[in-house]
Amino acid sequence: MKCPKCGHENREEAGFCVQCARPLVVELLCPECG
Protein backbone atom coordinates (compact mmCIF):
# COMPACT_ATOMS: atom_id res chain seq x y z
CA MET A 1 0.00 0.00 0.00
CA LYS A 2 1.44 3.35 -1.05
CA CYS A 3 1.38 6.09 1.58
CA PRO A 4 -0.62 9.10 0.31
CA LYS A 5 1.55 11.48 2.35
CA CYS A 6 5.13 10.46 1.53
CA GLY A 7 4.70 7.90 -1.27
CA HIS A 8 6.52 5.09 0.55
CA GLU A 9 5.45 1.59 -0.49
CA ASN A 10 4.31 -0.30 2.63
CA ARG A 11 3.12 -3.87 3.15
CA GLU A 12 -0.60 -4.32 2.47
CA GLU A 13 -1.31 -5.31 6.08
CA ALA A 14 0.53 -2.29 7.53
CA GLY A 15 -1.56 0.01 9.69
CA PHE A 16 0.96 2.86 9.62
CA CYS A 17 3.56 4.05 7.13
CA VAL A 18 7.01 2.86 8.19
CA GLN A 19 8.57 6.00 6.67
CA CYS A 20 6.40 8.84 8.05
CA ALA A 21 4.13 7.05 10.59
CA ARG A 22 0.91 8.25 8.92
CA PRO A 23 -2.04 5.91 9.55
CA LEU A 24 -2.85 3.91 6.42
CA VAL A 25 -6.60 3.63 6.02
CA VAL A 26 -8.26 1.98 3.07
CA GLU A 27 -11.26 4.05 2.11
CA LEU A 28 -14.04 2.15 0.43
CA LEU A 29 -16.11 4.47 -1.70
CA CYS A 30 -19.26 3.40 -3.46
CA PRO A 31 -20.48 6.01 -5.95
CA GLU A 32 -23.79 4.16 -6.31
CA CYS A 33 -24.40 4.09 -2.54
CA GLY A 34 -24.79 7.83 -2.23
Backbone as XML, in Angstrom:
<?xml version="1.0"?>
<chain id="A" units="angstrom">
  <residue number="1" name="MET">
    <atom name="N" x="0.852" y="-1.176" z="0.000"/>
    <atom name="CA" x="0.000" y="0.000" z="0.000"/>
    <atom name="C" x="0.896" y="1.237" z="0.000"/>
  </residue>
  <residue number="2" name="LYS">
    <atom name="N" x="0.638" y="2.131" z="-0.932"/>
    <atom name="CA" x="1.439" y="3.349" z="-1.047"/>
    <atom name="C" x="0.891" y="4.419" z="-0.113"/>
  </residue>
  <residue number="3" name="CYS">
    <atom name="N" x="1.773" y="5.035" z="0.651"/>
    <atom name="CA" x="1.378" y="6.094" z="1.576"/>
    <atom name="C" x="0.998" y="7.343" z="0.785"/>
  </residue>
  <residue number="4" name="PRO">
    <atom name="N" x="-0.203" y="7.891" z="1.029"/>
    <atom name="CA" x="-0.624" y="9.096" z="0.306"/>
    <atom name="C" x="0.141" y="10.350" z="0.719"/>
  </residue>
  <residue number="5" name="LYS">
    <atom name="N" x="0.806" y="10.309" z="1.871"/>
    <atom name="CA" x="1.551" y="11.479" z="2.347"/>
    <atom name="C" x="2.965" y="11.532" z="1.773"/>
  </residue>
  <residue number="6" name="CYS">
    <atom name="N" x="3.719" y="10.429" z="1.939"/>
    <atom name="CA" x="5.130" y="10.460" z="1.530"/>
    <atom name="C" x="5.439" y="9.600" z="0.309"/>
  </residue>
  <residue number="7" name="GLY">
    <atom name="N" x="4.490" y="8.723" z="-0.083"/>
    <atom name="CA" x="4.695" y="7.904" z="-1.267"/>
    <atom name="C" x="5.445" y="6.603" z="-1.029"/>
  </residue>
  <residue number="8" name="HIS">
    <atom name="N" x="5.790" y="6.324" z="0.234"/>
    <atom name="CA" x="6.518" y="5.091" z="0.554"/>
    <atom name="C" x="5.623" y="3.881" z="0.320"/>
  </residue>
  <residue number="9" name="GLU">
    <atom name="N" x="6.193" y="2.820" z="-0.255"/>
    <atom name="CA" x="5.448" y="1.586" z="-0.494"/>
    <atom name="C" x="5.530" y="0.708" z="0.747"/>
  </residue>
  <residue number="10" name="ASN">
    <atom name="N" x="4.391" y="0.499" z="1.412"/>
    <atom name="CA" x="4.314" y="-0.297" z="2.632"/>
    <atom name="C" x="3.683" y="-1.650" z="2.332"/>
  </residue>
  <residue number="11" name="ARG">
    <atom name="N" x="3.801" y="-2.585" z="3.285"/>
    <atom name="CA" x="3.121" y="-3.869" z="3.149"/>
    <atom name="C" x="1.617" y="-3.630" z="3.193"/>
  </residue>
  <residue number="12" name="GLU">
    <atom name="N" x="0.860" y="-4.478" z="2.533"/>
    <atom name="CA" x="-0.597" y="-4.319" z="2.465"/>
    <atom name="C" x="-1.252" y="-4.364" z="3.844"/>
  </residue>
  <residue number="13" name="GLU">
    <atom name="N" x="-0.700" y="-5.162" z="4.760"/>
    <atom name="CA" x="-1.307" y="-5.305" z="6.085"/>
    <atom name="C" x="-0.848" y="-4.247" z="7.076"/>
  </residue>
  <residue number="14" name="ALA">
    <atom name="N" x="0.014" y="-3.337" z="6.633"/>
    <atom name="CA" x="0.529" y="-2.293" z="7.527"/>
    <atom name="C" x="-0.578" y="-1.329" z="7.934"/>
  </residue>
  <residue number="15" name="GLY">
    <atom name="N" x="-0.586" y="-0.950" z="9.191"/>
    <atom name="CA" x="-1.563" y="0.010" z="9.692"/>
    <atom name="C" x="-1.035" y="1.435" z="9.656"/>
  </residue>
  <residue number="16" name="PHE">
    <atom name="N" x="0.300" y="1.553" z="9.644"/>
    <atom name="CA" x="0.963" y="2.855" z="9.620"/>
    <atom name="C" x="2.101" y="2.813" z="8.614"/>
  </residue>
  <residue number="17" name="CYS">
    <atom name="N" x="2.422" y="3.945" z="8.047"/>
    <atom name="CA" x="3.556" y="4.050" z="7.134"/>
    <atom name="C" x="4.852" y="3.915" z="7.931"/>
  </residue>
  <residue number="18" name="VAL">
    <atom name="N" x="5.751" y="3.047" z="7.479"/>
    <atom name="CA" x="7.015" y="2.856" z="8.187"/>
    <atom name="C" x="7.963" y="4.035" z="7.974"/>
  </residue>
  <residue number="19" name="GLN">
    <atom name="N" x="7.707" y="4.855" z="6.968"/>
    <atom name="CA" x="8.567" y="5.995" z="6.671"/>
    <atom name="C" x="8.160" y="7.251" z="7.447"/>
  </residue>
  <residue number="20" name="CYS">
    <atom name="N" x="6.847" y="7.585" z="7.433"/>
    <atom name="CA" x="6.405" y="8.844" z="8.047"/>
    <atom name="C" x="5.404" y="8.653" z="9.184"/>
  </residue>
  <residue number="21" name="ALA">
    <atom name="N" x="5.027" y="7.413" z="9.486"/>
    <atom name="CA" x="4.130" y="7.053" z="10.593"/>
    <atom name="C" x="2.689" y="7.501" z="10.399"/>
  </residue>
  <residue number="22" name="ARG">
    <atom name="N" x="2.307" y="7.872" z="9.183"/>
    <atom name="CA" x="0.915" y="8.249" z="8.922"/>
    <atom name="C" x="0.046" y="6.997" z="8.949"/>
  </residue>
  <residue number="23" name="PRO">
    <atom name="N" x="-1.131" y="7.059" z="9.578"/>
    <atom name="CA" x="-2.041" y="5.910" z="9.552"/>
    <atom name="C" x="-2.468" y="5.607" z="8.119"/>
  </residue>
  <residue number="24" name="LEU">
    <atom name="N" x="-2.439" y="4.327" z="7.758"/>
    <atom name="CA" x="-2.852" y="3.910" z="6.421"/>
    <atom name="C" x="-4.250" y="3.327" z="6.517"/>
  </residue>
  <residue number="25" name="VAL">
    <atom name="N" x="-5.199" y="4.042" z="5.961"/>
    <atom name="CA" x="-6.598" y="3.626" z="6.020"/>
    <atom name="C" x="-7.093" y="3.410" z="4.600"/>
  </residue>
  <residue number="26" name="VAL">
    <atom name="N" x="-7.672" y="2.253" z="4.369"/>
    <atom name="CA" x="-8.264" y="1.976" z="3.067"/>
    <atom name="C" x="-9.677" y="2.529" z="3.080"/>
  </residue>
  <residue number="27" name="GLU">
    <atom name="N" x="-9.934" y="3.461" z="2.192"/>
    <atom name="CA" x="-11.265" y="4.053" z="2.110"/>
    <atom name="C" x="-12.045" y="3.345" z="1.016"/>
  </residue>
  <residue number="28" name="LEU">
    <atom name="N" x="-13.181" y="2.811" z="1.395"/>
    <atom name="CA" x="-14.040" y="2.149" z="0.432"/>
    <atom name="C" x="-15.145" y="3.115" z="0.030"/>
  </residue>
  <residue number="29" name="LEU">
    <atom name="N" x="-15.115" y="3.523" z="-1.208"/>
    <atom name="CA" x="-16.106" y="4.471" z="-1.697"/>
    <atom name="C" x="-17.006" y="3.781" z="-2.704"/>
  </residue>
  <residue number="30" name="CYS">
    <atom name="N" x="-18.286" y="3.975" z="-2.550"/>
    <atom name="CA" x="-19.259" y="3.397" z="-3.458"/>
    <atom name="C" x="-20.066" y="4.528" z="-4.083"/>
  </residue>
  <residue number="31" name="PRO">
    <atom name="N" x="-19.767" y="4.897" z="-5.326"/>
    <atom name="CA" x="-20.484" y="6.011" z="-5.948"/>
    <atom name="C" x="-21.981" y="5.755" z="-6.095"/>
  </residue>
  <residue number="32" name="GLU">
    <atom name="N" x="-22.373" y="4.482" z="-6.165"/>
    <atom name="CA" x="-23.790" y="4.157" z="-6.313"/>
    <atom name="C" x="-24.527" y="4.129" z="-4.979"/>
  </residue>
  <residue number="33" name="CYS">
    <atom name="N" x="-23.774" y="4.159" z="-3.861"/>
    <atom name="CA" x="-24.398" y="4.086" z="-2.539"/>
    <atom name="C" x="-24.830" y="5.453" z="-2.017"/>
  </residue>
  <residue number="34" name="GLY">
    <atom name="N" x="-24.376" y="6.498" z="-2.650"/>
    <atom name="CA" x="-24.792" y="7.834" z="-2.226"/>
    <atom name="C" x="-23.818" y="8.424" z="-1.297"/>
  </residue>
</chain>
